[in-house]
Amino acid sequence: MRAGTLDIVVETGAQWSRQIGVFKPATPIPIGTVTPGQRVFVDNAPLLVHAVATAPGGRVHVTFGHGLYNDPTMVFSAGALIAPAVSVVVRQVSAAYTIVSMDPDTGTETLTAVEIGATIAPDGLSFTLAMDADTTAAMADLPAALSWDCFTLTDEWSWQRTLEGTLSTIRGDAR
């Protein structure tokens, strides 16, 4: 499984959180049986189906996301198969961003992983990453963009990187 990309923007001194679900592809089904509200895998990503419409010439139009102007619409042949996205039960989560610091005496760089708080939902089908206002206030002196990763342990696979991206900070309340 390829890790998904999620870029995070955090205002210093403000609370931040994001609820995340983990999905795996199921056995492919005919495109004509897909329904709005269902998630399907497209290009290795579980996309939410907004609308499904049949078109002349044996085609099916599928609009993803919330159906807004920048949400993708794809045209499939009526006989195409697509993999539904099935929720995966998450057992453990570990998320962190990395800070690079320089030792002034030796000139060597040190990488330090800083944990991002994670709470798994009672049913295990999602988890929430969160940082409170005091935690984000302490980020005021960090570089504007950092790398971050999220690893999950599930019943389906051992520890695996499921998300990665850039964590950007913008100045807010420095407390």
Backbone as JSON Lines, residues from 0, in Angstrom:
{"i":0,"aa":"M","n":[0.85,-1.18,0.0],"ca":[0.0,0.0,0.0],"c":[0.89,1.24,0.0]}
{"i":1,"aa":"R","n":[0.55,2.19,-0.82],"ca":[1.29,3.45,-0.89],"c":[0.7,4.42,0.13]}
{"i":2,"aa":"A","n":[1.56,5.14,0.83],"ca":[1.1,6.11,1.82],"c":[0.35,7.25,1.13]}
{"i":3,"aa":"G","n":[-0.73,7.7,1.75],"ca":[-1.46,8.85,1.26],"c":[-0.74,10.13,1.62]}
{"i":4,"aa":"T","n":[-1.09,11.21,0.96],"ca":[-0.47,12.51,1.24],"c":[-1.5,13.4,1.91]}
{"i":5,"aa":"L","n":[-1.1,13.99,3.03],"ca":[-1.95,14.94,3.74],"c":[-1.06,16.08,4.22]}
{"i":6,"aa":"D","n":[-1.24,17.24,3.64],"ca":[-0.49,18.41,4.07],"c":[-1.3,19.1,5.17]}
{"i":7,"aa":"I","n":[-0.61,19.47,6.24],"ca":[-1.24,20.06,7.43],"c":[-0.79,21.51,7.56]}
{"i":8,"aa":"V","n":[-1.72,22.39,7.88],"ca":[-1.39,23.78,8.2],"c":[-1.86,24.03,9.62]}
{"i":9,"aa":"V","n":[-0.93,24.46,10.48],"ca":[-1.22,24.68,11.89],"c":[-0.95,26.14,12.22]}
{"i":10,"aa":"E","n":[-1.94,26.79,12.82],"ca":[-1.74,28.15,13.32],"c":[-1.21,28.05,14.74]}
{"i":11,"aa":"T","n":[-0.07,28.69,15.01],"ca":[0.51,28.6,16.34],"c":[-0.44,29.24,17.36]}
{"i":12,"aa":"G","n":[-0.57,28.56,18.49],"ca":[-1.45,29.04,19.55],"c":[-2.9,28.66,19.37]}
{"i":13,"aa":"A","n":[-3.21,27.85,18.37],"ca":[-4.59,27.42,18.13],"c":[-4.67,25.9,18.21]}
{"i":14,"aa":"Q","n":[-5.83,25.4,18.59],"ca":[-6.05,23.96,18.61],"c":[-6.17,23.45,17.19]}
{"i":15,"aa":"W","n":[-5.61,22.26,16.92],"ca":[-5.69,21.65,15.6],"c":[-6.06,20.19,15.76]}
{"i":16,"aa":"S","n":[-6.95,19.69,14.89],"ca":[-7.25,18.25,14.89],"c":[-7.76,17.83,13.51]}
{"i":17,"aa":"R","n":[-7.62,16.54,13.22],"ca":[-8.09,15.99,11.95],"c":[-8.47,14.54,12.17]}
{"i":18,"aa":"Q","n":[-9.7,14.16,11.8],"ca":[-10.14,12.78,11.9],"c":[-9.81,12.07,10.59]}
{"i":19,"aa":"I","n":[-9.29,10.85,10.7],"ca":[-8.78,10.12,9.54],"c":[-9.29,8.68,9.58]}
{"i":20,"aa":"G","n":[-9.71,8.18,8.44],"ca":[-10.09,6.77,8.3],"c":[-9.07,6.05,7.44]}
{"i":21,"aa":"V","n":[-8.92,4.76,7.67],"ca":[-7.99,3.94,6.89],"c":[-8.84,2.92,6.12]}
{"i":22,"aa":"F","n":[-8.52,2.76,4.83],"ca":[-9.31,1.9,3.96],"c":[-8.41,0.95,3.18]}
{"i":23,"aa":"K","n":[-9.0,-0.16,2.75],"ca":[-8.32,-1.1,1.85],"c":[-9.26,-1.38,0.69]}
{"i":24,"aa":"P","n":[-8.72,-1.76,-0.48],"ca":[-9.59,-2.08,-1.61],"c":[-10.23,-3.46,-1.42]}
{"i":25,"aa":"A","n":[-11.51,-3.56,-1.79],"ca":[-12.23,-4.83,-1.77],"c":[-12.26,-5.4,-3.18]}
{"i":26,"aa":"T","n":[-12.94,-6.5,-3.36],"ca":[-13.09,-7.11,-4.68],"c":[-13.81,-6.14,-5.62]}
{"i":27,"aa":"P","n":[-13.25,-5.91,-6.81],"ca":[-13.87,-4.96,-7.74],"c":[-15.32,-5.32,-8.09]}
{"i":28,"aa":"I","n":[-16.12,-4.27,-8.29],"ca":[-17.54,-4.39,-8.64],"c":[-17.79,-3.61,-9.93]}
{"i":29,"aa":"P","n":[-18.89,-3.89,-10.62],"ca":[-19.21,-3.11,-11.83],"c":[-19.44,-1.64,-11.49]}
{"i":30,"aa":"I","n":[-18.94,-0.75,-12.32],"ca":[-19.04,0.69,-12.08],"c":[-20.5,1.14,-11.95]}
{"i":31,"aa":"G","n":[-21.4,0.49,-12.64],"ca":[-22.81,0.87,-12.59],"c":[-23.48,0.59,-11.26]}
{"i":32,"aa":"T","n":[-22.85,-0.19,-10.39],"ca":[-23.44,-0.5,-9.08],"c":[-22.94,0.43,-7.97]}
{"i":33,"aa":"V","n":[-22.03,1.33,-8.3],"ca":[-21.5,2.28,-7.32],"c":[-22.6,3.29,-6.97]}
{"i":34,"aa":"T","n":[-22.66,3.67,-5.69],"ca":[-23.7,4.6,-5.25],"c":[-23.09,5.82,-4.56]}
{"i":35,"aa":"P","n":[-23.78,6.97,-4.61],"ca":[-23.3,8.16,-3.89],"c":[-23.13,7.85,-2.4]}
{"i":36,"aa":"G","n":[-22.07,8.4,-1.81],"ca":[-21.76,8.16,-0.41],"c":[-20.81,7.01,-0.19]}
{"i":37,"aa":"Q","n":[-20.61,6.2,-1.22],"ca":[-19.69,5.07,-1.14],"c":[-18.27,5.57,-1.43]}
{"i":38,"aa":"R","n":[-17.28,4.9,-0.89],"ca":[-15.88,5.19,-1.23],"c":[-15.35,4.11,-2.14]}
{"i":39,"aa":"V","n":[-14.6,4.54,-3.17],"ca":[-13.98,3.6,-4.1],"c":[-12.52,4.01,-4.29]}
{"i":40,"aa":"F","n":[-11.7,3.03,-4.7],"ca":[-10.29,3.32,-4.93],"c":[-10.07,3.78,-6.36]}
{"i":41,"aa":"V","n":[-9.46,4.96,-6.51],"ca":[-9.06,5.5,-7.8],"c":[-7.62,5.96,-7.64]}
{"i":42,"aa":"D","n":[-6.74,5.43,-8.48],"ca":[-5.32,5.77,-8.42],"c":[-4.77,5.6,-7.0]}
{"i":43,"aa":"N","n":[-5.13,4.48,-6.38],"ca":[-4.63,4.1,-5.05],"c":[-5.12,4.99,-3.92]}
{"i":44,"aa":"A","n":[-6.2,5.74,-4.13],"ca":[-6.75,6.61,-3.08],"c":[-8.24,6.32,-2.9]}
{"i":45,"aa":"P","n":[-8.72,6.25,-1.65],"ca":[-10.15,6.0,-1.42],"c":[-10.95,7.29,-1.56]}
{"i":46,"aa":"L","n":[-11.63,7.45,-2.69],"ca":[-12.38,8.68,-2.96],"c":[-13.86,8.5,-2.65]}
{"i":47,"aa":"L","n":[-14.47,9.54,-2.11],"ca":[-15.9,9.55,-1.82],"c":[-16.67,9.83,-3.1]}
{"i":48,"aa":"V","n":[-17.67,9.0,-3.39],"ca":[-18.5,9.18,-4.59],"c":[-19.61,10.18,-4.27]}
{"i":49,"aa":"H","n":[-19.71,11.23,-5.09],"ca":[-20.76,12.23,-4.92],"c":[-21.98,11.91,-5.79]}
{"i":50,"aa":"A","n":[-21.73,11.57,-7.04],"ca":[-22.84,11.3,-7.96],"c":[-22.4,10.3,-9.02]}
{"i":51,"aa":"V","n":[-23.38,9.52,-9.49],"ca":[-23.16,8.55,-10.57],"c":[-24.27,8.77,-11.6]}
{"i":52,"aa":"A","n":[-23.88,8.92,-12.88],"ca":[-24.88,9.15,-13.93],"c":[-24.5,8.34,-15.17]}
{"i":53,"aa":"T","n":[-25.48,7.7,-15.76],"ca":[-25.23,7.0,-17.02],"c":[-25.28,8.0,-18.16]}
{"i":54,"aa":"A","n":[-24.48,7.74,-19.17],"ca":[-24.39,8.64,-20.32],"c":[-24.54,7.82,-21.6]}
{"i":55,"aa":"P","n":[-24.87,8.49,-22.7],"ca":[-24.98,7.77,-23.98],"c":[-23.67,7.09,-24.35]}
{"i":56,"aa":"G","n":[-23.78,6.04,-25.13],"ca":[-22.58,5.36,-25.61],"c":[-22.02,4.38,-24.61]}
{"i":57,"aa":"G","n":[-22.81,3.97,-23.64],"ca":[-22.35,2.99,-22.67],"c":[-21.3,3.51,-21.71]}
{"i":58,"aa":"R","n":[-21.46,4.73,-21.31],"ca":[-20.51,5.34,-20.37],"c":[-21.19,5.66,-19.06]}
{"i":59,"aa":"V","n":[-20.37,5.77,-18.02],"ca":[-20.85,6.13,-16.68],"c":[-19.98,7.28,-16.18]}
{"i":60,"aa":"H","n":[-20.61,8.39,-15.78],"ca":[-19.9,9.53,-15.21],"c":[-19.96,9.42,-13.69]}
{"i":61,"aa":"V","n":[-18.81,9.5,-13.05],"ca":[-18.75,9.45,-11.58],"c":[-18.08,10.73,-11.1]}
{"i":62,"aa":"T","n":[-18.78,11.47,-10.24],"ca":[-18.23,12.68,-9.64],"c":[-17.84,12.36,-8.21]}
{"i":63,"aa":"F","n":[-16.65,12.8,-7.83],"ca":[-16.11,12.47,-6.5],"c":[-16.15,13.68,-5.58]}
{"i":64,"aa":"G","n":[-15.79,13.46,-4.33],"ca":[-15.72,14.54,-3.33],"c":[-17.11,15.02,-2.97]}
{"i":65,"aa":"H","n":[-17.31,16.33,-3.02],"ca":[-18.6,16.94,-2.68],"c":[-19.31,17.51,-3.91]}
{"i":66,"aa":"G","n":[-18.78,17.18,-5.09],"ca":[-19.41,17.64,-6.32],"c":[-19.14,19.1,-6.63]}
{"i":67,"aa":"L","n":[-18.11,19.67,-6.02],"ca":[-17.77,21.07,-6.27],"c":[-17.01,21.2,-7.58]}
{"i":68,"aa":"Y","n":[-16.8,22.44,-8.03],"ca":[-16.19,22.67,-9.34],"c":[-14.79,22.07,-9.45]}
{"i":69,"aa":"N","n":[-14.05,21.96,-8.36],"ca":[-12.69,21.43,-8.45],"c":[-12.62,19.95,-8.08]}
{"i":70,"aa":"D","n":[-13.76,19.31,-7.76],"ca":[-13.77,17.88,-7.5],"c":[-13.79,17.14,-8.83]}
{"i":71,"aa":"P","n":[-13.03,16.04,-8.93],"ca":[-12.92,15.35,-10.22],"c":[-14.19,14.6,-10.62]}
{"i":72,"aa":"T","n":[-14.43,14.56,-11.92],"ca":[-15.44,13.7,-12.52],"c":[-14.71,12.82,-13.53]}
{"i":73,"aa":"M","n":[-14.97,11.53,-13.45],"ca":[-14.33,10.59,-14.37],"c":[-15.39,9.89,-15.2]}
{"i":74,"aa":"V","n":[-15.03,9.54,-16.42],"ca":[-15.92,8.82,-17.32],"c":[-15.37,7.4,-17.47]}
{"i":75,"aa":"F","n":[-16.24,6.42,-17.19],"ca":[-15.87,5.02,-17.28],"c":[-16.74,4.35,-18.34]}
{"i":76,"aa":"S","n":[-16.22,3.28,-18.94],"ca":[-17.07,2.47,-19.82],"c":[-18.0,1.66,-18.91]}
{"i":77,"aa":"A","n":[-19.21,1.36,-19.4],"ca":[-20.23,0.7,-18.57],"c":[-19.76,-0.65,-18.03]}
{"i":78,"aa":"G","n":[-18.84,-1.3,-18.7],"ca":[-18.35,-2.61,-18.24],"c":[-17.17,-2.55,-17.29]}
{"i":79,"aa":"A","n":[-16.73,-1.35,-16.94],"ca":[-15.54,-1.21,-16.09],"c":[-15.81,-1.72,-14.67]}
{"i":80,"aa":"L","n":[-14.75,-2.17,-14.04],"ca":[-14.81,-2.59,-12.64],"c":[-14.04,-1.59,-11.8]}
{"i":81,"aa":"I","n":[-14.49,-1.41,-10.56],"ca":[-13.82,-0.49,-9.64],"c":[-13.84,-1.12,-8.25]}
{"i":82,"aa":"A","n":[-12.78,-0.9,-7.49],"ca":[-12.67,-1.5,-6.16],"c":[-13.29,-0.61,-5.1]}
{"i":83,"aa":"P","n":[-14.29,-1.12,-4.38],"ca":[-14.85,-0.35,-3.26],"c":[-13.8,-0.23,-2.15]}
{"i":84,"aa":"A","n":[-13.89,0.83,-1.38],"ca":[-12.98,1.01,-0.25],"c":[-13.68,0.5,1.01]}
{"i":85,"aa":"V","n":[-13.01,-0.39,1.73],"ca":[-13.56,-0.99,2.94],"c":[-12.75,-0.48,4.12]}
{"i":86,"aa":"S","n":[-13.43,-0.06,5.17],"ca":[-12.75,0.44,6.38],"c":[-11.9,-0.66,7.01]}
{"i":87,"aa":"V","n":[-10.77,-0.24,7.55],"ca":[-9.85,-1.14,8.23],"c":[-9.82,-0.74,9.71]}
{"i":88,"aa":"V","n":[-9.85,-1.72,10.6],"ca":[-9.79,-1.44,12.04],"c":[-8.35,-1.11,12.42]}
{"i":89,"aa":"V","n":[-8.16,0.07,13.0],"ca":[-6.84,0.54,13.42],"c":[-6.64,0.15,14.88]}
{"i":90,"aa":"R","n":[-5.51,-0.47,15.17],"ca":[-5.17,-0.89,16.55],"c":[-4.25,0.1,17.25]}
{"i":91,"aa":"Q","n":[-3.29,0.65,16.51],"ca":[-2.36,1.62,17.09],"c":[-1.99,2.65,16.03]}
{"i":92,"aa":"V","n":[-1.65,3.86,16.49],"ca":[-1.26,4.95,15.6],"c":[-0.02,5.63,16.17]}
{"i":93,"aa":"S","n":[0.89,5.98,15.3],"ca":[2.06,6.77,15.69],"c":[2.28,7.83,14.62]}
{"i":94,"aa":"A","n":[2.2,9.09,15.0],"ca":[2.43,10.19,14.07],"c":[3.43,11.16,14.67]}
{"i":95,"aa":"A","n":[4.28,11.72,13.83],"ca":[5.31,12.64,14.32],"c":[5.82,13.51,13.19]}
{"i":96,"aa":"Y","n":[6.35,14.68,13.57],"ca":[7.07,15.52,12.61],"c":[8.52,15.55,13.07]}
{"i":97,"aa":"T","n":[9.41,15.92,12.15],"ca":[10.84,15.86,12.42],"c":[11.43,17.26,12.44]}
{"i":98,"aa":"I","n":[12.23,17.51,13.47],"ca":[12.94,18.79,13.6],"c":[14.43,18.51,13.4]}
{"i":99,"aa":"V","n":[15.08,19.33,12.59],"ca":[16.52,19.23,12.39],"c":[17.18,20.32,13.23]}
{"i":100,"aa":"S","n":[18.13,19.91,14.06],"ca":[18.88,20.9,14.84],"c":[20.37,20.71,14.6]}
{"i":101,"aa":"M","n":[21.12,21.78,14.8],"ca":[22.56,21.77,14.54],"c":[23.3,21.92,15.87]}
{"i":102,"aa":"D","n":[24.27,21.05,16.11],"ca":[25.12,21.17,17.29],"c":[26.17,22.22,16.97]}
{"i":103,"aa":"P","n":[26.18,23.36,17.7],"ca":[27.11,24.44,17.36],"c":[28.58,24.07,17.56]}
{"i":104,"aa":"D","n":[28.86,23.12,18.45],"ca":[30.25,22.73,18.71],"c":[30.82,21.82,17.63]}
{"i":105,"aa":"T","n":[30.01,20.85,17.19],"ca":[30.51,19.87,16.23],"c":[30.05,20.15,14.8]}
{"i":106,"aa":"G","n":[28.99,20.92,14.65],"ca":[28.45,21.2,13.32],"c":[27.65,20.05,12.74]}
{"i":107,"aa":"T","n":[27.33,19.06,13.56],"ca":[26.54,17.92,13.07],"c":[25.05,18.18,13.27]}
{"i":108,"aa":"E","n":[24.28,17.65,12.34],"ca":[22.83,17.79,12.42],"c":[22.23,16.62,13.18]}
{"i":109,"aa":"T","n":[21.18,16.92,13.92],"ca":[20.46,15.89,14.67],"c":[18.99,15.96,14.29]}
{"i":110,"aa":"L","n":[18.39,14.8,14.03],"ca":[16.96,14.72,13.73],"c":[16.22,14.3,15.0]}
{"i":111,"aa":"T","n":[15.19,15.05,15.35],"ca":[14.38,14.74,16.52],"c":[12.93,14.59,16.08]}
{"i":112,"aa":"A","n":[12.35,13.43,16.4],"ca":[10.94,13.2,16.08],"c":[10.08,13.74,17.23]}
{"i":113,"aa":"V","n":[9.07,14.54,16.88],"ca":[8.14,15.1,17.86],"c":[6.77,14.48,17.61]}
{"i":114,"aa":"E","n":[6.26,13.77,18.6],"ca":[4.98,13.05,18.45],"c":[3.81,14.01,18.26]}
{"i":115,"aa":"I","n":[2.86,13.59,17.44],"ca":[1.58,14.27,17.28],"c":[0.56,13.38,17.98]}
{"i":116,"aa":"G","n":[-0.22,13.95,18.89],"ca":[-1.19,13.15,19.64],"c":[-2.19,12.45,18.74]}
{"i":117,"aa":"A","n":[-2.5,11.19,19.06],"ca":[-3.46,10.41,18.27],"c":[-4.4,9.65,19.2]}
{"i":118,"aa":"T","n":[-5.7,9.68,18.87],"ca":[-6.71,8.95,19.62],"c":[-7.52,8.11,18.64]}
{"i":119,"aa":"I","n":[-7.63,6.82,18.95],"ca":[-8.39,5.91,18.09],"c":[-9.85,5.91,18.53]}
{"i":120,"aa":"A","n":[-10.77,5.97,17.57],"ca":[-12.21,5.94,17.87],"c":[-12.56,4.59,18.52]}
{"i":121,"aa":"P","n":[-13.61,4.55,19.34],"ca":[-14.0,3.31,20.02],"c":[-14.22,2.12,19.06]}
{"i":122,"aa":"D","n":[-14.75,2.38,17.87],"ca":[-14.97,1.29,16.91],"c":[-13.71,0.94,16.11]}
{"i":123,"aa":"G","n":[-12.65,1.75,16.24],"ca":[-11.39,1.49,15.56],"c":[-11.37,1.84,14.09]}
{"i":124,"aa":"L","n":[-12.48,2.39,13.57],"ca":[-12.56,2.67,12.13],"c":[-11.99,4.03,11.74]}
{"i":125,"aa":"S","n":[-11.59,4.83,12.72],"ca":[-10.94,6.11,12.43],"c":[-10.08,6.49,13.62]}
{"i":126,"aa":"F","n":[-9.25,7.49,13.42],"ca":[-8.46,8.04,14.51],"c":[-8.36,9.54,14.32]}
{"i":127,"aa":"T","n":[-8.07,10.23,15.4],"ca":[-7.96,11.69,15.35],"c":[-6.56,12.09,15.76]}
{"i":128,"aa":"L","n":[-5.91,12.87,14.9],"ca":[-4.64,13.5,15.23],"c":[-4.97,14.86,15.81]}
{"i":129,"aa":"A","n":[-4.3,15.27,16.89],"ca":[-4.64,16.54,17.52],"c":[-3.44,17.15,18.22]}
{"i":130,"aa":"M","n":[-3.43,18.49,18.24],"ca":[-2.46,19.26,19.01],"c":[-3.24,20.36,19.7]}
{"i":131,"aa":"D","n":[-3.02,20.53,21.01],"ca":[-3.74,21.58,21.74],"c":[-3.05,22.93,21.51]}
{"i":132,"aa":"A","n":[-3.67,23.99,22.01],"ca":[-3.17,25.35,21.77],"c":[-1.77,25.55,22.35]}
{"i":133,"aa":"D","n":[-1.48,24.97,23.51],"ca":[-0.15,25.12,24.1],"c":[0.92,24.45,23.24]}
{"i":134,"aa":"T","n":[0.59,23.28,22.69],"ca":[1.54,22.56,21.83],"c":[1.83,23.36,20.57]}
{"i":135,"aa":"T","n":[0.78,23.9,19.94],"ca":[1.02,24.66,18.7],"c":[1.7,26.0,18.99]}
{"i":136,"aa":"A","n":[1.46,26.59,20.17],"ca":[2.14,27.84,20.52],"c":[3.65,27.62,20.61]}
{"i":137,"aa":"A","n":[4.05,26.43,21.09],"ca":[5.47,26.1,21.2],"c":[6.13,25.93,19.84]}
{"i":138,"aa":"M","n":[5.33,25.83,18.78],"ca":[5.86,25.66,17.43],"c":[6.21,26.99,16.76]}
{"i":139,"aa":"A","n":[6.01,28.1,17.45],"ca":[6.2,29.43,16.86],"c":[7.61,29.67,16.33]}
{"i":140,"aa":"D","n":[8.61,29.07,16.93],"ca":[9.99,29.3,16.49],"c":[10.52,28.22,15.55]}
{"i":141,"aa":"L","n":[9.66,27.3,15.16],"ca":[10.08,26.24,14.25],"c":[10.09,26.76,12.81]}
{"i":142,"aa":"P","n":[10.78,26.04,11.92],"ca":[10.72,26.42,10.5],"c":[9.27,26.38,10.0]}
{"i":143,"aa":"A","n":[8.98,27.12,8.96],"ca":[7.62,27.24,8.45],"c":[7.09,25.94,7.86]}
{"i":144,"aa":"A","n":[7.95,25.03,7.43],"ca":[7.5,23.77,6.85],"c":[8.37,22.62,7.36]}
{"i":145,"aa":"L","n":[7.69,21.56,7.8],"ca":[8.36,20.38,8.33],"c":[7.78,19.14,7.66]}
{"i":146,"aa":"S","n":[8.52,18.06,7.7],"ca":[8.03,16.79,7.17],"c":[7.36,16.02,8.31]}
{"i":147,"aa":"W","n":[6.26,15.32,8.0],"ca":[5.61,14.5,9.02],"c":[5.16,13.18,8.42]}
{"i":148,"aa":"D","n":[4.98,12.16,9.27],"ca":[4.56,10.83,8.85],"c":[3.58,10.26,9.86]}
{"i":149,"aa":"C","n":[2.74,9.33,9.41],"ca":[1.8,8.64,10.28],"c":[1.87,7.15,9.96]}
{"i":150,"aa":"F","n":[2.09,6.34,10.98],"ca":[2.13,4.89,10.83],"c":[0.95,4.29,11.59]}
{"i":151,"aa":"T","n":[0.35,3.24,11.03],"ca":[-0.75,2.57,11.71],"c":[-0.48,1.07,11.77]}
{"i":152,"aa":"L","n":[-0.99,0.46,12.84],"ca":[-0.98,-0.99,13.01],"c":[-2.44,-1.42,12.94]}
{"i":153,"aa":"T","n":[-2.75,-2.36,12.04],"ca":[-4.13,-2.8,11.86],"c":[-4.18,-4.33,11.9]}
{"i":154,"aa":"D","n":[-5.38,-4.87,11.85],"ca":[-5.54,-6.32,11.75],"c":[-5.15,-6.81,10.36]}
{"i":155,"aa":"E","n":[-5.15,-5.91,9.37],"ca":[-4.86,-6.28,7.99],"c":[-3.37,-6.35,7.68]}
{"i":156,"aa":"W","n":[-2.58,-5.5,8.34],"ca":[-1.15,-5.46,8.09],"c":[-0.42,-5.03,9.36]}
{"i":157,"aa":"S","n":[0.88,-5.28,9.37],"ca":[1.7,-4.84,10.48],"c":[1.9,-3.33,10.36]}
{"i":158,"aa":"W","n":[2.79,-2.75,11.15],"ca":[3.04,-1.31,11.08],"c":[3.33,-0.91,9.65]}
{"i":159,"aa":"Q","n":[2.64,0.12,9.19],"ca":[2.84,0.61,7.83],"c":[2.61,2.12,7.8]}
{"i":160,"aa":"R","n":[3.42,2.82,7.0],"ca":[3.21,4.25,6.83],"c":[1.96,4.44,6.0]}
{"i":161,"aa":"T","n":[0.96,5.13,6.57],"ca":[-0.3,5.32,5.87],"c":[-0.48,6.76,5.39]}
{"i":162,"aa":"L","n":[0.2,7.72,6.03],"ca":[0.12,9.11,5.62],"c":[1.48,9.77,5.72]}
{"i":163,"aa":"E","n":[1.72,10.75,4.87],"ca":[2.93,11.56,4.91],"c":[2.59,12.91,4.32]}
{"i":164,"aa":"G","n":[3.41,13.89,4.63],"ca":[3.16,15.2,4.05],"c":[4.0,16.29,4.68]}
{"i":165,"aa":"T","n":[3.58,17.51,4.43],"ca":[4.25,18.68,4.97],"c":[3.38,19.28,6.07]}
{"i":166,"aa":"L","n":[4.0,19.6,7.18],"ca":[3.34,20.3,8.26],"c":[3.84,21.74,8.21]}
{"i":167,"aa":"S","n":[2.95,22.66,7.88],"ca":[3.31,24.07,7.77],"c":[2.74,24.82,8.96]}
{"i":168,"aa":"T","n":[3.54,25.75,9.47],"ca":[3.06,26.57,10.58],"c":[2.88,28.0,10.11]}
{"i":169,"aa":"I","n":[1.82,28.64,10.61],"ca":[1.62,30.06,10.37],"c":[1.51,30.74,11.73]}
{"i":170,"aa":"R","n":[2.06,31.91,11.82],"ca":[2.07,32.62,13.11],"c":[0.68,33.03,13.52]}
{"i":171,"aa":"G","n":[0.37,32.68,14.76],"ca":[-0.88,33.11,15.37],"c":[-0.54,33.64,16.76]}
{"i":172,"aa":"D","n":[-1.3,33.23,17.71],"ca":[-1.07,33.61,19.11],"c":[0.2,32.92,19.61]}
{"i":173,"aa":"A","n":[1.24,33.65,19.87],"ca":[2.5,33.07,20.36],"c":[2.49,32.88,21.86]}
{"i":174,"aa":"R","n":[1.4,33.26,22.54],"ca":[1.22,33.12,23.99],"c":[2.36,33.77,24.71]}
